[in-house]
Amino acid sequence: MAAQQAADPRSLAEACAEGDAAAVRSLLQAGANPNAALEDGETPLLVAARAGSAAAIEELLRAGAKPDSRRWNGSTALHAAVASGDAGAVRAVLRLRIPIDAAESRRGQTALHYAAAEGRTEIVRMLVAAHATVDARSKSGVTPLWLAAQGGHARAIEVLLAAGANADAVGAEGYTALHMAALSCVERSVELLIAAHADLNATTAQGSAPLHLAAAQDCPEAVQRLLAAGADRTATDSKGKTALDIARRHRFKDIQRLLAVETSAKQ
């Protein structure tokens, strides 16, 4: 039975997927190949990393698993461990010295992009401490900070800014992290980026400033923060609309009142 299991790489992969380190050890001792790839090219190490099993990862490494294997989309074991959300698995993979800024081939994202996009703050800290490039850009030009802002992950934003992330890095369609924070409607994210001196009046390809987006999303807290920091309420987008125009069109009364108060104060 052991010989039959050893000849079938799926058995080892299944044990890795379940995070069953004891079964992984047993199969390896029975002769299972730690580098045997499945039909899609997935290796046991990649499967164990994706399952977030530090113990299974260690068993595979002791048996001679190659750390440089990649999934079909070019992602590494580090990408897989980060995607699992398990800090222990990430710690185990970091010891392999896989290039920390390796990018997967589909979107060109690094492991730090993955962690930031999911708001995995502890893992973001680990990757930053391991000298991941904070402002690494994906194929579409977005940075980890941009993705953290898109997801409304304020704690990850805080860690990235503390590590020196560029608050004004421009991503897809001219959107900055502050635009994405306004869209996510998370006041703390907006607050952090304002404190980092992000450009309050940066415009997207459609001419929208963060204030336009906060108004369109019916986010009074974000609108308040932006106005208090000095955002230009008179700015118009490519259609000639101000934030107040947008709030009126959507009948967002709270936003209208905030902008009207600002209007009165300016006069």
ROMAR-703544 format. One record per residue (C-alpha): residue in one letter; x, y, z; residue number from 1. Coordinates in pm, 1 decimal, padded with zeros to 6 digits, always signed. Layout:
<rec rest="A" x="X" y="Y" z="Z" nr="NUM"/>
...
REM end
This chain:
<rec rest="M" x="+00000.0" y="+00000.0" z="+00000.0" nr="1"/>
<rec rest="A" x="+00285.9" y="+00236.6" z="+00089.1" nr="2"/>
<rec rest="A" x="+00455.0" y="+00165.8" z="-00244.5" nr="3"/>
<rec rest="Q" x="+00129.8" y="+00238.2" z="-00426.6" nr="4"/>
<rec rest="Q" x="+00092.9" y="+00569.1" z="-00240.8" nr="5"/>
<rec rest="A" x="+00453.0" y="+00660.8" z="-00311.4" nr="6"/>
<rec rest="A" x="+00398.3" y="+00608.1" z="-00683.0" nr="7"/>
<rec rest="D" x="+00097.0" y="+00838.4" z="-00688.3" nr="8"/>
<rec rest="P" x="+00190.7" y="+01205.6" z="-00644.9" nr="9"/>
<rec rest="R" x="-00172.1" y="+01292.7" z="-00580.7" nr="10"/>
<rec rest="S" x="-00158.1" y="+01113.6" z="-00245.8" nr="11"/>
<rec rest="L" x="+00121.2" y="+01337.6" z="-00121.9" nr="12"/>
<rec rest="A" x="-00048.5" y="+01645.4" z="-00266.7" nr="13"/>
<rec rest="E" x="-00373.1" y="+01556.5" z="-00090.4" nr="14"/>
<rec rest="A" x="-00192.9" y="+01520.0" z="+00242.1" nr="15"/>
<rec rest="C" x="-00028.5" y="+01857.4" z="+00183.1" nr="16"/>
<rec rest="A" x="-00361.4" y="+02017.6" z="+00095.0" nr="17"/>
<rec rest="E" x="-00506.3" y="+01890.1" z="+00421.2" nr="18"/>
<rec rest="G" x="-00206.4" y="+02017.8" z="+00617.6" nr="19"/>
<rec rest="D" x="-00154.5" y="+01666.4" z="+00753.2" nr="20"/>
<rec rest="A" x="+00215.4" y="+01678.7" z="+00837.7" nr="21"/>
<rec rest="A" x="+00215.3" y="+01325.8" z="+00983.3" nr="22"/>
<rec rest="A" x="+00074.6" y="+01183.4" z="+00659.8" nr="23"/>
<rec rest="V" x="+00321.5" y="+01389.2" z="+00457.0" nr="24"/>
<rec rest="R" x="+00608.8" y="+01248.9" z="+00664.8" nr="25"/>
<rec rest="S" x="+00478.7" y="+00893.3" z="+00626.7" nr="26"/>
<rec rest="L" x="+00444.2" y="+00922.9" z="+00250.0" nr="27"/>
<rec rest="L" x="+00789.5" y="+01074.2" z="+00212.0" nr="28"/>
<rec rest="Q" x="+00942.5" y="+00797.5" z="+00424.5" nr="29"/>
<rec rest="A" x="+00764.1" y="+00547.2" z="+00200.2" nr="30"/>
<rec rest="G" x="+00940.1" y="+00697.4" z="-00100.5" nr="31"/>
<rec rest="A" x="+00707.1" y="+00966.8" z="-00229.2" nr="32"/>
<rec rest="N" x="+00886.0" y="+01221.8" z="-00445.1" nr="33"/>
<rec rest="P" x="+00875.9" y="+01565.9" z="-00275.2" nr="34"/>
<rec rest="N" x="+00909.5" y="+01732.3" z="-00615.4" nr="35"/>
<rec rest="A" x="+00658.1" y="+01526.4" z="-00812.1" nr="36"/>
<rec rest="A" x="+00434.1" y="+01767.4" z="-00999.0" nr="37"/>
<rec rest="L" x="+00067.3" y="+01715.0" z="-01066.6" nr="38"/>
<rec rest="E" x="-00080.6" y="+01758.0" z="-01413.2" nr="39"/>
<rec rest="D" x="-00109.6" y="+02135.2" z="-01369.1" nr="40"/>
<rec rest="G" x="+00253.1" y="+02161.4" z="-01257.8" nr="41"/>
<rec rest="E" x="+00166.6" y="+02210.7" z="-00891.5" nr="42"/>
<rec rest="T" x="+00426.4" y="+02061.8" z="-00656.1" nr="43"/>
<rec rest="P" x="+00367.3" y="+01935.8" z="-00301.1" nr="44"/>
<rec rest="L" x="+00551.7" y="+02239.6" z="-00161.5" nr="45"/>
<rec rest="L" x="+00319.5" y="+02478.8" z="-00343.1" nr="46"/>
<rec rest="V" x="+00016.4" y="+02283.7" z="-00222.7" nr="47"/>
<rec rest="A" x="+00138.5" y="+02286.8" z="+00138.4" nr="48"/>
<rec rest="A" x="+00212.3" y="+02658.6" z="+00119.5" nr="49"/>
<rec rest="R" x="-00131.8" y="+02732.1" z="-00023.4" nr="50"/>
<rec rest="A" x="-00283.3" y="+02525.8" z="+00260.5" nr="51"/>
<rec rest="G" x="-00090.2" y="+02735.4" z="+00511.3" nr="52"/>
<rec rest="S" x="+00076.1" y="+02433.6" z="+00672.6" nr="53"/>
<rec rest="A" x="+00417.4" y="+02525.5" z="+00811.7" nr="54"/>
<rec rest="A" x="+00463.3" y="+02171.6" z="+00945.4" nr="55"/>
<rec rest="A" x="+00400.6" y="+02011.6" z="+00604.7" nr="56"/>
<rec rest="I" x="+00634.9" y="+02263.8" z="+00444.6" nr="57"/>
<rec rest="E" x="+00911.0" y="+02169.3" z="+00688.6" nr="58"/>
<rec rest="E" x="+00862.2" y="+01797.7" z="+00619.4" nr="59"/>
<rec rest="L" x="+00891.8" y="+01855.2" z="+00244.5" nr="60"/>
<rec rest="L" x="+01203.1" y="+02066.9" z="+00280.1" nr="61"/>
<rec rest="R" x="+01372.0" y="+01803.7" z="+00494.3" nr="62"/>
<rec rest="A" x="+01297.3" y="+01553.5" z="+00217.6" nr="63"/>
<rec rest="G" x="+01459.9" y="+01772.7" z="-00047.5" nr="64"/>
<rec rest="A" x="+01171.8" y="+01973.6" z="-00191.7" nr="65"/>
<rec rest="K" x="+01292.7" y="+02240.4" z="-00432.7" nr="66"/>
<rec rest="P" x="+01198.5" y="+02588.7" z="-00314.2" nr="67"/>
<rec rest="D" x="+01192.3" y="+02750.4" z="-00658.8" nr="68"/>
<rec rest="S" x="+00888.3" y="+02573.9" z="-00803.5" nr="69"/>
<rec rest="R" x="+00609.0" y="+02791.8" z="-00941.8" nr="70"/>
<rec rest="R" x="+00238.1" y="+02752.8" z="-01005.7" nr="71"/>
<rec rest="W" x="+00080.6" y="+02777.3" z="-01352.8" nr="72"/>
<rec rest="N" x="+00043.3" y="+03153.8" z="-01306.0" nr="73"/>
<rec rest="G" x="+00405.7" y="+03201.5" z="-01206.2" nr="74"/>
<rec rest="S" x="+00335.0" y="+03246.5" z="-00836.5" nr="75"/>
<rec rest="T" x="+00592.0" y="+03114.4" z="-00590.9" nr="76"/>
<rec rest="A" x="+00560.7" y="+02927.0" z="-00263.8" nr="77"/>
<rec rest="L" x="+00580.1" y="+03267.9" z="-00095.4" nr="78"/>
<rec rest="H" x="+00278.0" y="+03392.9" z="-00289.0" nr="79"/>
<rec rest="A" x="+00094.9" y="+03073.3" z="-00193.2" nr="80"/>
<rec rest="A" x="+00181.6" y="+03102.8" z="+00175.9" nr="81"/>
<rec rest="V" x="+00074.7" y="+03467.8" z="+00185.2" nr="82"/>
<rec rest="A" x="-00252.6" y="+03379.6" z="+00012.7" nr="83"/>
<rec rest="S" x="-00318.5" y="+03121.1" z="+00284.5" nr="84"/>
<rec rest="G" x="-00305.3" y="+03395.3" z="+00547.0" nr="85"/>
<rec rest="D" x="-00099.9" y="+03177.9" z="+00781.8" nr="86"/>
<rec rest="A" x="+00192.1" y="+03372.8" z="+00929.0" nr="87"/>
<rec rest="G" x="+00370.3" y="+03052.3" z="+01031.5" nr="88"/>
<rec rest="A" x="+00365.7" y="+02923.6" z="+00674.8" nr="89"/>
<rec rest="V" x="+00496.7" y="+03257.4" z="+00549.1" nr="90"/>
<rec rest="R" x="+00774.7" y="+03248.3" z="+00808.7" nr="91"/>
<rec rest="A" x="+00871.9" y="+02896.7" z="+00699.5" nr="92"/>
<rec rest="V" x="+00883.2" y="+02994.6" z="+00332.1" nr="93"/>
<rec rest="L" x="+01077.5" y="+03315.0" z="+00397.8" nr="94"/>
<rec rest="R" x="+01364.3" y="+03100.5" z="+00524.0" nr="95"/>
<rec rest="L" x="+01394.0" y="+02949.5" z="+00175.1" nr="96"/>
<rec rest="R" x="+01536.2" y="+03273.5" z="+00036.6" nr="97"/>
<rec rest="I" x="+01294.2" y="+03278.4" z="-00253.4" nr="98"/>
<rec rest="P" x="+01337.2" y="+03620.3" z="-00419.3" nr="99"/>
<rec rest="I" x="+01100.0" y="+03826.4" z="-00208.8" nr="100"/>
<rec rest="D" x="+01004.2" y="+04054.3" z="-00496.5" nr="101"/>
<rec rest="A" x="+00935.0" y="+03772.7" z="-00742.9" nr="102"/>
<rec rest="A" x="+00622.4" y="+03859.7" z="-00940.1" nr="103"/>
<rec rest="E" x="+00365.0" y="+03614.7" z="-01065.4" nr="104"/>
<rec rest="S" x="+00315.6" y="+03623.5" z="-01440.5" nr="105"/>
<rec rest="R" x="-00057.8" y="+03691.8" z="-01472.2" nr="106"/>
<rec rest="R" x="-00087.1" y="+04028.4" z="-01294.8" nr="107"/>
<rec rest="G" x="+00277.6" y="+04088.9" z="-01210.0" nr="108"/>
<rec rest="Q" x="+00209.6" y="+04108.9" z="-00837.5" nr="109"/>
<rec rest="T" x="+00458.4" y="+04033.6" z="-00562.6" nr="110"/>
<rec rest="A" x="+00384.4" y="+03861.0" z="-00234.2" nr="111"/>
<rec rest="L" x="+00352.2" y="+04204.8" z="-00072.7" nr="112"/>
<rec rest="H" x="+00079.4" y="+04293.5" z="-00322.3" nr="113"/>
<rec rest="Y" x="-00105.6" y="+03977.9" z="-00217.1" nr="114"/>
<rec rest="A" x="-00074.0" y="+04056.4" z="+00154.4" nr="115"/>
<rec rest="A" x="-00174.5" y="+04420.4" z="+00117.0" nr="116"/>
<rec rest="A" x="-00474.4" y="+04342.4" z="-00102.3" nr="117"/>
<rec rest="E" x="-00614.5" y="+04108.0" z="+00162.4" nr="118"/>
<rec rest="G" x="-00527.1" y="+04332.5" z="+00455.6" nr="119"/>
<rec rest="R" x="-00302.1" y="+04071.8" z="+00615.7" nr="120"/>
<rec rest="T" x="-00127.6" y="+04322.6" z="+00842.2" nr="121"/>
<rec rest="E" x="+00100.2" y="+04082.9" z="+01029.8" nr="122"/>
<rec rest="I" x="+00222.9" y="+03933.7" z="+00703.2" nr="123"/>
<rec rest="V" x="+00269.9" y="+04280.2" z="+00551.5" nr="124"/>
<rec rest="R" x="+00494.7" y="+04359.1" z="+00849.9" nr="125"/>
<rec rest="M" x="+00689.1" y="+04036.5" z="+00799.4" nr="126"/>
<rec rest="L" x="+00749.0" y="+04104.1" z="+00430.9" nr="127"/>
<rec rest="V" x="+00849.6" y="+04465.3" z="+00492.8" nr="128"/>
<rec rest="A" x="+01092.1" y="+04347.4" z="+00762.9" nr="129"/>
<rec rest="A" x="+01235.1" y="+04101.5" z="+00508.4" nr="130"/>
<rec rest="H" x="+01303.4" y="+04396.8" z="+00275.8" nr="131"/>
<rec rest="A" x="+01024.6" y="+04354.4" z="+00024.7" nr="132"/>
<rec rest="T" x="+01007.3" y="+04649.7" z="-00214.1" nr="133"/>
<rec rest="V" x="+00731.7" y="+04864.0" z="-00066.8" nr="134"/>
<rec rest="D" x="+00647.9" y="+05042.9" z="-00392.7" nr="135"/>
<rec rest="A" x="+00671.4" y="+04741.4" z="-00624.1" nr="136"/>
<rec rest="R" x="+00444.9" y="+04787.8" z="-00925.9" nr="137"/>
<rec rest="S" x="+00226.2" y="+04527.0" z="-01089.1" nr="138"/>
<rec rest="K" x="+00163.2" y="+04503.8" z="-01463.0" nr="139"/>
<rec rest="S" x="-00120.8" y="+04753.5" z="-01428.8" nr="140"/>
<rec rest="G" x="+00106.8" y="+04984.8" z="-01230.7" nr="141"/>
<rec rest="V" x="-00051.8" y="+04945.9" z="-00888.8" nr="142"/>
<rec rest="T" x="+00146.3" y="+04929.1" z="-00565.4" nr="143"/>
<rec rest="P" x="+00073.7" y="+04735.8" z="-00245.8" nr="144"/>
<rec rest="L" x="-00044.6" y="+05061.7" z="-00083.2" nr="145"/>
<rec rest="W" x="-00292.7" y="+05118.1" z="-00367.9" nr="146"/>
<rec rest="L" x="-00435.3" y="+04769.4" z="-00317.8" nr="147"/>
<rec rest="A" x="-00457.1" y="+04813.5" z="+00059.0" nr="148"/>
<rec rest="A" x="-00649.6" y="+05137.0" z="+00004.9" nr="149"/>
<rec rest="Q" x="-00877.6" y="+04970.3" z="-00248.0" nr="150"/>
<rec rest="G" x="-00964.2" y="+04706.5" z="+00008.4" nr="151"/>
<rec rest="G" x="-01014.6" y="+04956.7" z="+00288.6" nr="152"/>
<rec rest="H" x="-00736.8" y="+04797.9" z="+00494.1" nr="153"/>
<rec rest="A" x="-00630.3" y="+05087.6" z="+00714.9" nr="154"/>
<rec rest="R" x="-00389.2" y="+04890.5" z="+00933.4" nr="155"/>
<rec rest="A" x="-00200.2" y="+04763.5" z="+00629.9" nr="156"/>
<rec rest="I" x="-00192.8" y="+05118.5" z="+00492.7" nr="157"/>
<rec rest="E" x="-00041.2" y="+05237.4" z="+00819.5" nr="158"/>
<rec rest="V" x="+00235.8" y="+04975.8" z="+00806.2" nr="159"/>
<rec rest="L" x="+00317.5" y="+05050.2" z="+00442.6" nr="160"/>
<rec rest="L" x="+00328.4" y="+05426.5" z="+00495.3" nr="161"/>
<rec rest="A" x="+00554.4" y="+05379.3" z="+00798.2" nr="162"/>
<rec rest="A" x="+00784.2" y="+05175.6" z="+00572.7" nr="163"/>
<rec rest="G" x="+00807.8" y="+05465.0" z="+00327.7" nr="164"/>
<rec rest="A" x="+00542.8" y="+05379.8" z="+00069.9" nr="165"/>
<rec rest="N" x="+00475.7" y="+05657.4" z="-00180.3" nr="166"/>
<rec rest="A" x="+00133.4" y="+05798.9" z="-00091.6" nr="167"/>
<rec rest="D" x="+00096.4" y="+05951.6" z="-00439.4" nr="168"/>
<rec rest="A" x="+00188.9" y="+05651.7" z="-00654.4" nr="169"/>
<rec rest="V" x="-00052.8" y="+05649.8" z="-00948.9" nr="170"/>
<rec rest="G" x="-00220.5" y="+05326.1" z="-01046.5" nr="171"/>
<rec rest="A" x="-00469.0" y="+05222.7" z="-01311.6" nr="172"/>
<rec rest="E" x="-00660.2" y="+05504.4" z="-01487.9" nr="173"/>
<rec rest="G" x="-00474.0" y="+05766.4" z="-01285.3" nr="174"/>
<rec rest="Y" x="-00622.6" y="+05659.9" z="-00952.4" nr="175"/>
<rec rest="T" x="-00404.0" y="+05717.7" z="-00645.6" nr="176"/>
<rec rest="A" x="-00429.0" y="+05544.1" z="-00309.0" nr="177"/>
<rec rest="L" x="-00633.0" y="+05839.8" z="-00180.9" nr="178"/>
<rec rest="H" x="-00882.4" y="+05793.8" z="-00464.3" nr="179"/>
<rec rest="M" x="-00912.9" y="+05428.6" z="-00368.2" nr="180"/>
<rec rest="A" x="-00952.2" y="+05512.9" z="+00000.8" nr="181"/>
<rec rest="A" x="-01234.1" y="+05752.9" z="-00088.4" nr="182"/>
<rec rest="L" x="-01400.1" y="+05481.2" z="-00295.0" nr="183"/>
<rec rest="S" x="-01366.2" y="+05228.4" z="-00013.5" nr="184"/>
<rec rest="C" x="-01539.5" y="+05474.5" z="+00220.7" nr="185"/>
<rec rest="V" x="-01304.4" y="+05399.5" z="+00513.1" nr="186"/>
<rec rest="E" x="-01243.1" y="+05717.4" z="+00710.4" nr="187"/>
<rec rest="R" x="-00926.0" y="+05590.5" z="+00877.1" nr="188"/>
<rec rest="S" x="-00769.7" y="+05508.2" z="+00539.6" nr="189"/>
<rec rest="V" x="-00843.0" y="+05859.3" z="+00415.4" nr="190"/>
<rec rest="E" x="-00708.4" y="+06007.4" z="+00737.7" nr="191"/>
<rec rest="L" x="-00381.0" y="+05815.0" z="+00714.6" nr="192"/>
<rec rest="L" x="-00319.1" y="+05916.3" z="+00354.2" nr="193"/>
<rec rest="I" x="-00397.3" y="+06280.9" z="+00426.6" nr="194"/>
<rec rest="A" x="-00148.7" y="+06268.3" z="+00715.1" nr="195"/>
<rec rest="A" x="+00106.5" y="+06127.4" z="+00470.3" nr="196"/>
<rec rest="H" x="+00055.1" y="+06438.8" z="+00254.7" nr="197"/>
<rec rest="A" x="-00115.2" y="+06260.2" z="-00031.4" nr="198"/>
<rec rest="D" x="-00225.8" y="+06496.5" z="-00309.0" nr="199"/>
<rec rest="L" x="-00579.6" y="+06598.8" z="-00212.3" nr="200"/>
<rec rest="N" x="-00666.0" y="+06719.7" z="-00562.0" nr="201"/>
<rec rest="A" x="-00503.2" y="+06455.0" z="-00781.2" nr="202"/>
<rec rest="T" x="-00725.9" y="+06366.5" z="-01073.9" nr="203"/>
<rec rest="T" x="-00803.2" y="+06039.2" z="-01247.2" nr="204"/>
<rec rest="A" x="-00822.6" y="+05994.1" z="-01622.9" nr="205"/>
<rec rest="Q" x="-01187.3" y="+06103.8" z="-01588.6" nr="206"/>
<rec rest="G" x="-01086.3" y="+06417.4" z="-01401.4" nr="207"/>
<rec rest="S" x="-01220.3" y="+06296.7" z="-01067.6" nr="208"/>
<rec rest="A" x="-01053.4" y="+06411.0" z="-00746.0" nr="209"/>
<rec rest="P" x="-01085.5" y="+06210.5" z="-00422.2" nr="210"/>
<rec rest="L" x="-01359.3" y="+06451.8" z="-00310.4" nr="211"/>
<rec rest="H" x="-01568.7" y="+06364.0" z="-00617.0" nr="212"/>
<rec rest="L" x="-01539.9" y="+05994.6" z="-00536.2" nr="213"/>
<rec rest="A" x="-01617.5" y="+06035.6" z="-00167.0" nr="214"/>
<rec rest="A" x="-01927.2" y="+06235.4" z="-00260.6" nr="215"/>
<rec rest="A" x="-02035.1" y="+05975.2" z="-00517.4" nr="216"/>
<rec rest="Q" x="-01997.3" y="+05698.2" z="-00259.3" nr="217"/>
<rec rest="D" x="-02204.2" y="+05889.1" z="+00000.0" nr="218"/>
<rec rest="C" x="-01915.9" y="+05896.6" z="+00247.5" nr="219"/>
<rec rest="P" x="-01966.9" y="+06200.9" z="+00469.8" nr="220"/>
<rec rest="E" x="-01674.6" y="+06117.4" z="+00699.2" nr="221"/>
<rec rest="A" x="-01433.0" y="+06104.7" z="+00406.2" nr="222"/>
<rec rest="V" x="-01577.6" y="+06425.2" z="+00263.2" nr="223"/>
<rec rest="Q" x="-01530.0" y="+06596.9" z="+00600.8" nr="224"/>
<rec rest="R" x="-01169.4" y="+06482.0" z="+00624.6" nr="225"/>
<rec rest="L" x="-01088.5" y="+06596.6" z="+00273.5" nr="226"/>
<rec rest="L" x="-01253.1" y="+06936.6" z="+00316.1" nr="227"/>
<rec rest="A" x="-01083.5" y="+06995.6" z="+00651.2" nr="228"/>
<rec rest="A" x="-00747.4" y="+06914.6" z="+00492.4" nr="229"/>
<rec rest="G" x="-00804.2" y="+07166.5" z="+00214.2" nr="230"/>
<rec rest="A" x="-00944.7" y="+06970.6" z="-00078.2" nr="231"/>
<rec rest="D" x="-01069.4" y="+07200.1" z="-00355.1" nr="232"/>
<rec rest="R" x="-01450.0" y="+07187.1" z="-00348.5" nr="233"/>
<rec rest="T" x="-01466.7" y="+07388.2" z="-00673.3" nr="234"/>
<rec rest="A" x="-01273.6" y="+07132.3" z="-00876.6" nr="235"/>
<rec rest="T" x="-01467.0" y="+06987.5" z="-01169.6" nr="236"/>
<rec rest="D" x="-01435.4" y="+06648.7" z="-01333.8" nr="237"/>
<rec rest="S" x="-01422.6" y="+06583.0" z="-01709.1" nr="238"/>
<rec rest="K" x="-01799.5" y="+06641.6" z="-01727.1" nr="239"/>
<rec rest="G" x="-01771.5" y="+06977.3" z="-01553.7" nr="240"/>
<rec rest="K" x="-01925.5" y="+06848.0" z="-01230.1" nr="241"/>
<rec rest="T" x="-01819.4" y="+06947.7" z="-00881.0" nr="242"/>
<rec rest="A" x="-01852.5" y="+06718.6" z="-00578.6" nr="243"/>
<rec rest="L" x="-02164.1" y="+06912.8" z="-00481.4" nr="244"/>
<rec rest="D" x="-02314.5" y="+06854.2" z="-00825.9" nr="245"/>
<rec rest="I" x="-02256.3" y="+06482.0" z="-00782.3" nr="246"/>
<rec rest="A" x="-02411.7" y="+06479.4" z="-00435.9" nr="247"/>
<rec rest="R" x="-02716.4" y="+06665.1" z="-00567.4" nr="248"/>
<rec rest="R" x="-02758.6" y="+06425.7" z="-00858.1" nr="249"/>
<rec rest="H" x="-02760.1" y="+06127.7" z="-00619.5" nr="250"/>
<rec rest="R" x="-02967.2" y="+06314.7" z="-00358.4" nr="251"/>
<rec rest="F" x="-02709.7" y="+06252.3" z="-00086.5" nr="252"/>
<rec rest="K" x="-02839.5" y="+06503.6" z="+00166.1" nr="253"/>
<rec rest="D" x="-02559.0" y="+06470.2" z="+00422.5" nr="254"/>
<rec rest="I" x="-02294.4" y="+06528.4" z="+00156.1" nr="255"/>
<rec rest="Q" x="-02487.3" y="+06825.4" z="+00020.0" nr="256"/>
<rec rest="R" x="-02504.9" y="+06980.6" z="+00366.0" nr="257"/>
<rec rest="L" x="-02130.9" y="+06937.2" z="+00420.9" nr="258"/>
<rec rest="L" x="-02045.0" y="+07097.2" z="+00088.3" nr="259"/>
<rec rest="A" x="-02303.8" y="+07370.3" z="+00135.7" nr="260"/>
<rec rest="V" x="-02153.6" y="+07456.4" z="+00475.0" nr="261"/>
<rec rest="E" x="-01814.8" y="+07472.5" z="+00311.3" nr="262"/>
<rec rest="T" x="-01961.0" y="+07695.3" z="+00040.9" nr="263"/>
<rec rest="S" x="-02104.8" y="+07935.5" z="+00299.4" nr="264"/>
<rec rest="A" x="-01776.9" y="+07946.5" z="+00487.2" nr="265"/>
<rec rest="K" x="-01588.9" y="+08037.5" z="+00171.5" nr="266"/>
<rec rest="Q" x="-01818.7" y="+08325.1" z="+00082.2" nr="267"/>
REM end
